[in-house]
Amino acid sequence: MEAEKKESFFKETLRFALLTLIIVLPIRFFVAEPFIVSGVSMDPTYKNGDYLIVDRLTYHFEKPKRGEVIIFRPPLNERRYYIKRIIGLPGDTISIHEGKVTIVNETHKDGFLVPDAYIVHTMPQEFKAGPLKSGEYFVLGDNRRQSSDSRIWGVVPEKNITGRSLLRLFPFGTLGVFPGSHTAESVN
């Protein structure tokens, strides 16, 4: 009788573990993934050690938008993950003059300044890129002085984008949904 209880307990535990794996693993690999911010390139929006959940699903159904914070593999080091903000979309030409970013595209032939209320430190550098091809994105860190981004290694191919920042879980005082996203709805 005791042996049957132990066998039944073992079978139930194994069944529970398998069911958990069947449910959790697909979510982990195809829907949401944990990510820990490493470095200061996104200060003050994201701090070193922030614990995020990455939305891996949305970009299978829609294109990334300007202002969204994405997690991706940079083109020159695809073993690592980076976190940056999308500034330029396919078709955009990006210019940086005295720290201000201007975008020229089909909709805005005279250009527009990218909103940057979240920027604390800019770089007084001059830079120009584009027009971006289909599937190319220009990304910048919010801490422009200490960010390795598209100014250094070029555009991010769409295939390298893992997902977007969905939740900040830690530190608890900064818990939030789509933390740091600054999409400009009136600016395409």
MARBA-3410 file (N, C-alpha, C, O; in Angstrom, 1 decimal):
188
0.8,-1.2,0.0,0.0,0.0,0.0,0.9,1.3,0.0,0.6,2.2,-0.7 ~ 1.9,1.2,0.8,2.8,2.4,0.9,3.6,2.6,-0.4,3.8,3.7,-0.8 ~ 4.0,1.5,-1.1,4.7,1.6,-2.3,3.8,2.2,-3.4,4.3,2.9,-4.3 ~ 2.5,1.8,-3.4,1.6,2.4,-4.4,1.4,3.9,-4.2,1.4,4.6,-5.2 ~ 1.4,4.4,-2.9,1.3,5.8,-2.7,2.5,6.5,-3.2,2.4,7.6,-3.8
3.7,6.0,-2.9,4.9,6.6,-3.4,5.0,6.6,-4.9,5.4,7.6,-5.5 ~ 4.5,5.5,-5.6,4.5,5.5,-7.0,3.5,6.5,-7.6,3.8,7.2,-8.6 ~ 2.4,6.6,-7.0,1.3,7.6,-7.4,1.8,9.0,-7.2,1.6,9.8,-8.1 ~ 2.5,9.3,-6.1,3.0,10.6,-5.8,4.1,10.9,-6.9,4.1,12.0,-7.4 ~ 5.0,10.0,-7.2,6.0,10.2,-8.2,5.4,10.5,-9.6,5.8,11.4,-10.3
4.4,9.7,-10.0,3.7,9.9,-11.3,3.1,11.3,-11.3,3.2,12.0,-12.3 ~ 2.4,11.7,-10.3,1.7,13.0,-10.2,2.7,14.1,-10.3,2.5,15.1,-11.0 ~ 3.8,14.0,-9.6,4.9,15.0,-9.6,5.5,15.1,-11.0,5.7,16.2,-11.5 ~ 5.8,14.0,-11.6,6.3,13.9,-13.0,5.3,14.5,-14.0,5.7,15.3,-14.8 ~ 4.1,14.2,-13.8,3.0,14.7,-14.7,2.9,16.3,-14.6,2.8,17.0,-15.6
3.0,16.7,-13.3,2.9,18.2,-13.1,4.1,18.9,-13.7,4.0,19.9,-14.3 ~ 5.3,18.3,-13.5,6.5,18.9,-14.0,6.5,19.0,-15.6,6.9,20.0,-16.1 ~ 6.1,17.9,-16.2,6.0,17.9,-17.7,4.9,18.9,-18.2,5.2,19.6,-19.1 ~ 3.8,19.0,-17.5,2.8,20.0,-17.9,3.3,21.4,-17.7,3.0,22.2,-18.6 ~ 4.0,21.6,-16.7,4.6,22.9,-16.4,5.6,23.3,-17.5,5.6,24.4,-18.1
6.5,22.3,-17.9,7.4,22.6,-19.0,6.7,22.8,-20.3,7.1,23.7,-21.1 ~ 5.6,22.1,-20.6,4.9,22.3,-21.8,4.3,23.6,-21.9,4.2,24.2,-23.0 ~ 3.9,24.2,-20.8,3.2,25.5,-20.8,4.3,26.6,-20.7,4.2,27.6,-21.4 ~ 5.3,26.5,-19.8,6.2,27.6,-19.5,7.2,27.8,-20.6,7.5,28.9,-21.0 ~ 7.8,26.7,-21.1,8.9,26.8,-22.1,8.5,27.6,-23.4,9.2,28.5,-23.8
7.3,27.2,-24.0,6.9,28.0,-25.2,6.7,29.5,-24.9,7.0,30.4,-25.7 ~ 6.2,29.8,-23.7,6.0,31.2,-23.3,7.3,31.9,-23.2,7.5,33.0,-23.7 ~ 8.3,31.2,-22.5,9.6,31.8,-22.3,10.4,32.0,-23.6,11.0,33.0,-23.8 ~ 10.3,31.1,-24.6,11.0,31.2,-25.8,10.3,32.0,-26.9,11.0,32.5,-27.8 ~ 9.0,32.1,-26.9,8.3,32.7,-28.0,7.4,33.9,-27.6,7.0,34.6,-28.5
7.1,34.1,-26.4,6.2,35.2,-26.0,6.9,36.2,-25.1,6.9,37.4,-25.5 ~ 7.5,35.8,-24.0,8.2,36.7,-23.1,9.5,36.2,-22.6,9.6,35.0,-22.3 ~ 10.4,37.0,-22.4,11.8,36.6,-22.0,12.3,37.6,-20.9,12.1,38.8,-21.1 ~ 13.0,37.1,-19.9,13.6,38.0,-18.9,14.8,38.7,-19.5,15.5,38.1,-20.4 ~ 15.1,39.9,-19.1,16.3,40.6,-19.5,16.8,41.5,-18.4,16.0,42.2,-17.8
18.1,41.5,-18.1,18.6,42.4,-17.0,19.5,43.4,-17.7,20.4,43.1,-18.5 ~ 19.2,44.7,-17.5,20.0,45.8,-18.1,21.4,45.8,-17.5,21.6,45.7,-16.3 ~ 22.4,45.9,-18.4,23.8,45.9,-18.0,24.4,47.1,-18.6,24.6,47.2,-19.8 ~ 24.8,48.0,-17.8,25.5,49.2,-18.3,24.6,50.5,-18.1,23.5,50.4,-17.5 ~ 25.2,51.6,-18.5,24.5,52.9,-18.3,24.1,53.6,-19.6,23.7,54.8,-19.6
24.1,52.9,-20.7,23.8,53.5,-22.0,22.3,54.0,-22.1,22.0,54.8,-23.0 ~ 21.4,53.5,-21.3,20.0,54.0,-21.3,19.6,54.8,-20.1,18.4,55.1,-19.9 ~ 20.6,55.3,-19.3,20.3,56.2,-18.2,19.7,57.5,-18.7,20.2,57.9,-19.8 ~ 18.8,58.1,-18.1,18.2,57.7,-16.9,16.9,56.8,-17.0,16.3,56.5,-16.0 ~ 16.6,56.5,-18.2,15.4,55.6,-18.4,15.5,54.3,-17.8,14.6,53.8,-17.2
16.6,53.6,-18.0,16.9,52.3,-17.5,18.2,52.4,-16.8,19.2,52.9,-17.3 ~ 18.3,51.8,-15.6,19.5,51.7,-14.8,20.1,50.4,-14.8,19.4,49.4,-15.1 ~ 21.4,50.3,-14.6,22.1,49.1,-14.5,21.4,48.2,-13.5,21.2,48.6,-12.3 ~ 21.1,46.9,-13.9,20.5,46.0,-12.9,18.9,46.0,-13.0,18.3,45.1,-12.4 ~ 18.3,46.9,-13.8,16.9,46.8,-14.0,16.5,45.4,-14.5,17.2,45.0,-15.4
15.4,44.8,-14.0,15.0,43.5,-14.5,13.7,43.7,-15.3,12.7,44.3,-14.8 ~ 13.8,43.3,-16.6,12.7,43.6,-17.6,12.1,42.3,-18.1,12.8,41.2,-18.0 ~ 10.9,42.3,-18.6,10.3,41.3,-19.4,10.2,41.8,-20.8,9.7,42.9,-21.0 ~ 10.8,41.0,-21.7,10.8,41.4,-23.1,9.6,40.8,-23.9,9.4,39.5,-23.8 ~ 8.8,41.6,-24.6,7.7,41.1,-25.4,8.4,40.6,-26.8,8.8,41.4,-27.6
8.4,39.3,-26.9,9.0,38.7,-28.1,7.9,38.4,-29.2,8.3,38.1,-30.4 ~ 6.7,38.7,-29.0,5.6,38.3,-29.9,5.2,39.4,-30.8,4.9,39.1,-32.0 ~ 5.0,40.6,-30.3,4.4,41.7,-31.1,5.0,41.9,-32.4,4.3,42.1,-33.4 ~ 6.4,41.9,-32.5,7.0,42.2,-33.8,6.9,41.1,-34.9,7.3,41.3,-36.0 ~ 6.2,40.1,-34.5,5.8,39.1,-35.6,4.6,39.5,-36.3,4.3,39.0,-37.4
3.8,40.5,-35.7,2.6,41.0,-36.3,2.6,42.4,-36.7,1.7,42.8,-37.5 ~ 3.5,43.2,-36.2,3.6,44.6,-36.5,5.0,45.1,-36.5,5.9,44.4,-35.9 ~ 5.3,46.2,-37.2,6.7,46.7,-37.3,7.0,47.5,-36.1,6.1,48.1,-35.4 ~ 8.3,47.6,-35.7,8.7,48.4,-34.6,8.4,49.9,-34.9,8.4,50.3,-36.1 ~ 8.2,50.7,-33.9,7.8,52.1,-34.0,8.9,53.0,-33.4,9.6,52.6,-32.5
9.0,54.2,-34.0,9.9,55.1,-33.4,9.6,55.4,-32.0,8.5,55.6,-31.6 ~ 10.7,55.5,-31.2,10.5,55.7,-29.7,10.4,54.5,-28.9,10.5,54.6,-27.6 ~ 10.1,53.3,-29.5,10.1,52.1,-28.7,11.5,51.7,-28.2,12.4,51.9,-29.0 ~ 11.5,51.1,-27.1,12.8,50.6,-26.5,12.8,49.1,-26.9,11.9,48.3,-26.5 ~ 13.9,48.7,-27.6,14.0,47.3,-28.1,15.2,46.6,-27.5,16.2,47.3,-27.1
15.2,45.3,-27.5,16.3,44.5,-27.1,16.7,43.7,-28.4,15.8,43.2,-29.1 ~ 17.9,43.7,-28.7,18.4,43.2,-30.0,19.8,42.7,-29.9,20.5,42.9,-28.9 ~ 20.3,42.0,-31.0,21.7,41.6,-31.1,22.3,42.6,-32.1,21.9,42.8,-33.2 ~ 23.4,43.3,-31.6,24.0,44.3,-32.5,24.7,43.6,-33.7,25.1,42.5,-33.6 ~ 24.8,44.3,-34.8,25.3,43.6,-36.0,26.8,43.2,-35.9,27.2,42.2,-36.6
27.6,43.8,-35.1,29.0,43.4,-35.0,29.3,42.4,-33.9,30.4,41.9,-33.9 ~ 28.3,42.1,-33.1,28.6,41.2,-32.0,27.2,40.5,-31.6,26.6,40.8,-30.6 ~ 26.8,39.6,-32.5,25.5,38.9,-32.3,25.4,37.9,-31.2,24.4,37.3,-31.0 ~ 26.5,37.8,-30.4,26.4,37.0,-29.2,25.8,37.7,-28.0,25.4,37.1,-27.1 ~ 25.8,39.0,-28.1,25.4,39.9,-26.9,24.0,40.4,-27.3,23.5,40.4,-28.4
23.3,40.9,-26.2,22.1,41.6,-26.4,22.3,43.1,-25.9,23.0,43.3,-25.0 ~ 21.7,44.0,-26.7,21.7,45.4,-26.3,20.3,45.9,-26.1,19.3,45.3,-26.6 ~ 20.2,47.0,-25.4,18.9,47.7,-25.2,19.1,49.1,-25.7,20.0,49.8,-25.2 ~ 18.2,49.6,-26.6,18.3,51.0,-27.1,16.9,51.4,-27.6,16.0,50.6,-27.6 ~ 16.9,52.7,-27.9,15.6,53.3,-28.4,15.7,53.4,-29.9,16.7,53.8,-30.5
14.5,53.1,-30.6,14.4,53.2,-32.0,14.3,54.7,-32.3,13.3,55.4,-31.9 ~ 15.2,55.2,-33.2,15.1,56.6,-33.6,14.7,56.7,-35.1,13.9,57.5,-35.5 ~ 15.4,55.9,-35.9,15.1,55.9,-37.4,14.5,54.7,-37.9,14.8,53.5,-37.5 ~ 13.5,54.8,-38.8,12.7,53.8,-39.4,13.1,53.6,-40.8,13.8,54.5,-41.4 ~ 12.8,52.5,-41.5,13.1,52.4,-42.9,12.6,53.6,-43.7,11.4,54.0,-43.5
13.4,54.1,-44.6,13.1,55.3,-45.4,13.6,56.6,-44.8,13.6,57.6,-45.5 ~ 14.0,56.6,-43.5,14.4,57.8,-42.8,15.9,58.1,-43.2,16.7,57.2,-43.4 ~ 16.2,59.4,-43.2,17.6,59.9,-43.2,17.7,60.6,-41.9,16.9,61.5,-41.5 ~ 18.8,60.3,-41.1,19.0,60.8,-39.8,20.1,61.7,-39.8,21.2,61.4,-40.3 ~ 20.0,62.9,-39.2,21.0,63.9,-39.0,21.1,64.3,-37.5,20.1,64.5,-36.9
22.3,64.3,-37.0,22.5,64.8,-35.6,23.4,66.1,-35.8,24.5,66.0,-36.3 ~ 22.9,67.2,-35.2,23.6,68.4,-35.2,23.5,69.1,-33.9,22.4,69.4,-33.4 ~ 24.6,69.3,-33.2,24.6,69.9,-31.9,23.7,69.2,-30.9,23.1,69.7,-30.0 ~ 23.8,67.8,-31.0,23.0,67.0,-30.1,21.5,66.8,-30.4,20.9,66.0,-29.8 ~ 21.0,67.5,-31.4,19.6,67.4,-31.8,19.5,66.4,-33.0,20.3,66.5,-33.9
18.5,65.5,-32.9,18.3,64.5,-34.0,17.2,65.0,-34.9,16.1,65.3,-34.4 ~ 17.5,65.0,-36.2,16.5,65.4,-37.2,16.3,64.3,-38.1,17.2,63.6,-38.6 ~ 15.0,64.0,-38.5,14.6,63.0,-39.4,14.0,63.6,-40.7,13.1,64.5,-40.6 ~ 14.4,63.1,-41.8,13.8,63.5,-43.1,13.3,62.2,-43.7,14.0,61.2,-43.8 ~ 12.0,62.2,-44.2,11.5,61.1,-44.9,10.4,61.5,-45.9,10.2,62.7,-46.1
9.7,60.6,-46.5,8.7,60.9,-47.5,7.6,61.8,-46.9,7.1,62.7,-47.6 ~ 7.2,61.6,-45.7,6.1,62.3,-45.0,6.6,63.7,-44.6,5.9,64.7,-44.7 ~ 7.9,63.8,-44.2,8.4,65.1,-43.6,9.7,65.4,-44.4,10.8,65.2,-44.0 ~ 9.4,66.0,-45.6,10.5,66.3,-46.6,11.4,67.4,-46.0,12.6,67.4,-46.4 ~ 10.9,68.3,-45.2,11.7,69.3,-44.6,12.3,68.9,-43.3,13.2,69.6,-42.7
12.0,67.7,-42.8,12.5,67.2,-41.6,11.8,67.6,-40.3,11.0,68.5,-40.3 ~ 12.0,66.8,-39.3,11.4,67.2,-37.9,12.4,66.8,-36.9,13.2,65.8,-37.1 ~ 12.4,67.5,-35.8,13.2,67.1,-34.6,12.6,66.0,-33.9,11.4,66.0,-33.6 ~ 13.4,65.0,-33.5,12.9,63.9,-32.7,12.7,64.4,-31.3,13.7,64.9,-30.7 ~ 11.6,64.2,-30.7,11.4,64.5,-29.3,12.4,63.9,-28.4,12.7,62.7,-28.5
13.0,64.6,-27.5,14.0,64.0,-26.6,13.9,64.5,-25.2,15.0,64.7,-24.5 ~ 12.7,64.6,-24.6,12.5,65.0,-23.3,13.2,64.0,-22.3,13.5,64.4,-21.1 ~ 13.5,62.8,-22.7,14.0,61.8,-21.8,15.6,61.8,-21.8,16.2,61.1,-21.1 ~ 16.2,62.7,-22.6,17.6,62.8,-22.8,18.2,63.8,-21.7,17.7,64.9,-21.6 ~ 19.2,63.3,-21.0,19.9,64.2,-20.0,21.2,64.7,-20.6,21.5,65.9,-20.5
22.0,63.8,-21.2,23.3,64.1,-21.8,23.3,63.9,-23.3,23.1,62.7,-23.7 ~ 23.6,64.9,-24.1,23.7,64.7,-25.5,25.2,64.8,-25.9,26.1,65.1,-25.1 ~ 25.5,64.6,-27.1,26.8,64.7,-27.7,26.8,65.8,-28.7,25.9,65.8,-29.6 ~ 27.7,66.7,-28.7,27.8,67.8,-29.6,28.4,67.4,-31.0,29.0,68.2,-31.7 ~ 28.2,66.2,-31.4,28.8,65.6,-32.6,27.9,65.9,-33.8,26.7,66.2,-33.7
28.5,65.8,-35.0,27.8,65.8,-36.2,27.7,64.4,-36.8,28.7,63.7,-36.7 ~ 26.6,64.0,-37.3,26.4,62.7,-37.8,25.3,62.7,-38.8,24.3,63.4,-38.7 ~ 25.4,61.8,-39.8,24.4,61.6,-40.8,24.3,60.2,-41.3,25.4,59.6,-41.5 ~ 23.1,59.6,-41.4,22.9,58.3,-41.9,21.6,58.2,-42.7,20.7,58.9,-42.4 ~ 21.7,57.3,-43.7,20.4,57.0,-44.4,20.6,57.5,-45.9,21.6,57.9,-46.3
19.5,57.3,-46.6,18.2,56.7,-46.1,18.3,55.3,-45.7,19.0,54.5,-46.4 ~ 17.6,54.9,-44.7,17.6,53.5,-44.2,16.8,52.7,-45.2,15.8,53.1,-45.7 ~ 17.3,51.5,-45.4,16.6,50.5,-46.3,15.5,49.8,-45.6,15.4,49.9,-44.4 ~ 14.7,49.1,-46.3,13.7,48.2,-45.7,14.3,47.3,-44.7,15.3,46.6,-45.0 ~ 13.7,47.2,-43.5,14.2,46.3,-42.5,15.3,46.8,-41.7,16.0,46.0,-41.0
15.7,48.1,-41.9,16.8,48.7,-41.1,16.3,49.7,-40.1,15.4,50.5,-40.4 ~ 16.9,49.7,-38.9,16.5,50.6,-37.8,17.7,51.3,-37.3,18.7,50.6,-37.1 ~ 17.6,52.6,-37.0,18.7,53.3,-36.4,18.3,53.5,-34.9,17.2,54.0,-34.6 ~ 19.2,53.1,-34.0,18.9,53.1,-32.6,20.0,53.9,-31.9,21.1,54.0,-32.3 ~ 19.6,54.6,-30.8,20.5,55.3,-29.9,20.2,55.0,-28.5,19.0,54.7,-28.1
21.2,55.1,-27.6,21.0,55.0,-26.2,20.5,56.3,-25.7,20.9,57.4,-26.3 ~ 19.8,56.3,-24.6,19.3,57.6,-24.0,20.5,58.4,-23.4,20.4,59.6,-23.3 ~ 21.5,57.7,-23.0,22.7,58.4,-22.4,23.7,58.5,-23.6,24.6,57.6,-23.7 ~ 23.5,59.4,-24.4,24.2,59.5,-25.7,25.8,59.6,-25.5,26.5,59.2,-26.4 ~ 26.2,60.1,-24.3,27.7,60.2,-24.1,28.3,58.8,-23.8,29.5,58.6,-24.1
27.5,57.9,-23.3,28.1,56.6,-23.0,27.3,55.4,-23.6,27.0,54.4,-23.0 ~ 27.0,55.6,-24.9,26.3,54.5,-25.6,27.0,54.1,-26.8,27.4,54.9,-27.7 ~ 27.1,52.8,-27.0,27.6,52.2,-28.2,26.3,51.9,-29.0,25.5,51.0,-28.6 ~ 26.1,52.6,-30.1,24.8,52.5,-30.8,25.0,52.6,-32.3,26.1,52.5,-32.8 ~ 24.0,52.9,-33.0,24.0,53.0,-34.5,25.0,54.0,-35.0,25.5,54.0,-36.2
25.4,55.0,-34.2,26.4,56.0,-34.6,27.7,55.3,-34.8,28.6,55.8,-35.6 ~ 27.9,54.2,-34.1,29.2,53.6,-34.1,29.3,52.4,-35.0,30.2,52.2,-35.8 ~ 28.3,51.5,-34.9,28.3,50.2,-35.6,27.2,50.1,-36.7,27.0,49.0,-37.3 ~ 26.4,51.1,-36.9,25.5,51.1,-38.0,24.1,50.7,-37.6,23.7,50.6,-36.4 ~ 23.3,50.4,-38.6,21.8,50.1,-38.4,21.6,48.7,-37.9,22.5,47.8,-38.0
20.5,48.5,-37.3,20.1,47.2,-36.7,19.1,46.5,-37.8,18.1,47.1,-38.1 ~ 19.5,45.4,-38.3,18.6,44.7,-39.2,17.4,44.2,-38.4,17.5,43.7,-37.2 ~ 16.2,44.2,-39.0,15.0,43.8,-38.3,15.1,42.3,-37.8,14.6,42.0,-36.7 ~ 15.9,41.5,-38.5,16.0,40.1,-38.0,16.8,40.0,-36.7,16.7,38.9,-36.0 ~ 17.5,41.0,-36.3,18.3,41.0,-35.1,17.5,41.5,-33.9,18.0,41.4,-32.7
16.3,42.0,-34.1,15.5,42.5,-33.0,14.8,41.3,-32.3,14.0,40.5,-32.9 ~ 15.0,41.2,-31.0,14.4,40.2,-30.2,13.0,40.6,-29.8,12.1,39.7,-29.8 ~ 12.8,41.8,-29.3,11.5,42.3,-28.9,11.6,43.6,-28.3,12.6,44.3,-28.4 ~ 10.5,44.0,-27.6,10.5,45.3,-27.0,10.3,45.2,-25.5,9.8,44.2,-25.0 ~ 10.7,46.2,-24.8,10.6,46.2,-23.3,9.1,46.3,-23.0,8.4,47.3,-23.3
8.7,45.3,-22.3,7.2,45.2,-22.0,7.0,45.6,-20.5,6.1,46.4,-20.2 ~ 7.7,45.0,-19.6,7.6,45.3,-18.2,8.9,45.5,-17.5,9.9,44.9,-17.8 ~ 8.9,46.4,-16.5,10.0,46.5,-15.6,9.5,46.0,-14.3,8.6,46.5,-13.7 ~ 10.2,44.9,-13.8,9.7,44.3,-12.6,10.6,44.7,-11.4,10.1,44.6,-10.3 ~ 11.8,45.1,-11.6,12.7,45.4,-10.5,13.6,46.6,-11.0,14.1,46.6,-12.1
13.9,47.5,-10.2,13.5,47.7,-8.8,12.0,48.0,-8.7,11.4,48.6,-9.5 ~ 11.4,47.5,-7.6,9.9,47.6,-7.4,9.4,49.0,-7.5,8.2,49.1,-7.9 ~ 10.1,49.9,-7.1,9.6,51.3,-7.1,9.5,51.9,-8.5,8.8,52.9,-8.7 ~ 10.0,51.2,-9.5,9.9,51.6,-10.9,9.1,50.7,-11.7,9.2,50.7,-13.0 ~ 8.4,49.8,-11.1,7.5,48.8,-11.8,6.7,49.5,-12.8,6.1,50.5,-12.5
6.6,49.0,-14.1,5.7,49.6,-15.1,5.6,48.8,-16.3,6.4,47.9,-16.6 ~ 4.6,49.1,-17.1,4.3,48.5,-18.4,4.9,49.5,-19.5,4.7,50.7,-19.4 ~ 5.5,48.9,-20.5,6.2,49.7,-21.5,7.0,50.8,-21.0,6.9,52.0,-21.4 ~ 7.9,50.5,-20.0,8.7,51.6,-19.4,9.6,52.2,-20.4,10.3,51.6,-21.2 ~ 9.6,53.6,-20.4,10.6,54.3,-21.2,10.1,54.5,-22.6,10.9,55.2,-23.4
9.0,54.0,-23.1,8.6,54.2,-24.5,8.1,55.6,-24.6,7.3,56.1,-23.9 ~ 8.5,56.2,-25.7,8.1,57.6,-26.0,7.8,57.5,-27.5,8.5,58.1,-28.3 ~ 6.7,56.9,-27.9,6.3,56.9,-29.3,5.7,58.2,-29.6,4.8,58.8,-28.9 ~ 6.0,58.7,-30.8,5.5,60.0,-31.2,4.4,59.7,-32.2,4.7,59.5,-33.4 ~ 3.2,59.7,-31.8,2.1,59.3,-32.7,1.9,60.3,-33.8,1.5,59.8,-34.9
2.2,61.6,-33.6,2.0,62.5,-34.7,3.2,62.5,-35.6,3.2,63.2,-36.7 ~ 4.3,61.9,-35.3,5.5,61.8,-36.1,5.7,60.4,-36.6,5.8,59.5,-35.8 ~ 5.7,60.2,-37.9,5.9,58.9,-38.4,7.3,58.7,-38.7,7.7,57.6,-39.2
END
